[in-house]
């Protein structure tokens, strides 16, 4: 064996730099940082290249970057990411496959999946700031300063979607009234 072969890498170190957009295997959602594939709320729309091309060009013109095959919608306003929607069971639109990528919360992987009950969700995330329920759905609102999670749980089908957005919907007094919120705003952050 020649001396040169000892110092030649077995894997091309530049292969990741030459990868096509969207070829990343990390389509993970990090609840600790409110980030999809490292893209955070408030980041410029230009970073969405990491996710590959959206699968609905007409919707993209309206600010909705839909990744149907990954179970994700990224909403953009004023060239900034304002929300992520992770679909676990898209019974309503029937367009999004279930989000099956890894989710992380408090540094640990969490096994979120379609059909989870409210009790199971609370096992991972704890008690929400507010809970809204109507005939067909329960929404758990989790508040983190300038970020809000809305966990949507269908009465029949369990967990359907998680919306992560900034600014929080409940920061608007009219929205708090429409959801009959009786707790003080802003919530205490522990």
Secondary structure as GFF3:
##gff-version 3
##sequence-region A 1 190
A	DSSP	alpha_helix	3	6	.	.	.	ID=ss1
A	DSSP	beta_strand	29	30	.	.	.	ID=ss2
A	DSSP	beta_strand	35	36	.	.	.	ID=ss3
A	DSSP	beta_strand	39	40	.	.	.	ID=ss4
A	DSSP	three_ten_helix	45	51	.	.	.	ID=ss5
A	DSSP	alpha_helix	57	61	.	.	.	ID=ss6
A	DSSP	beta_strand	64	67	.	.	.	ID=ss7
A	DSSP	three_ten_helix	68	70	.	.	.	ID=ss8
A	DSSP	beta_strand	72	77	.	.	.	ID=ss9
A	DSSP	beta_strand	80	87	.	.	.	ID=ss10
A	DSSP	beta_strand	103	105	.	.	.	ID=ss11
A	DSSP	beta_strand	108	110	.	.	.	ID=ss12
A	DSSP	alpha_helix	118	125	.	.	.	ID=ss13
A	DSSP	beta_strand	130	133	.	.	.	ID=ss14
A	DSSP	beta_strand	137	144	.	.	.	ID=ss15
A	DSSP	beta_strand	147	154	.	.	.	ID=ss16
A	DSSP	beta_strand	158	165	.	.	.	ID=ss17
A	DSSP	three_ten_helix	169	171	.	.	.	ID=ss18
A	DSSP	alpha_helix	173	178	.	.	.	ID=ss19
###
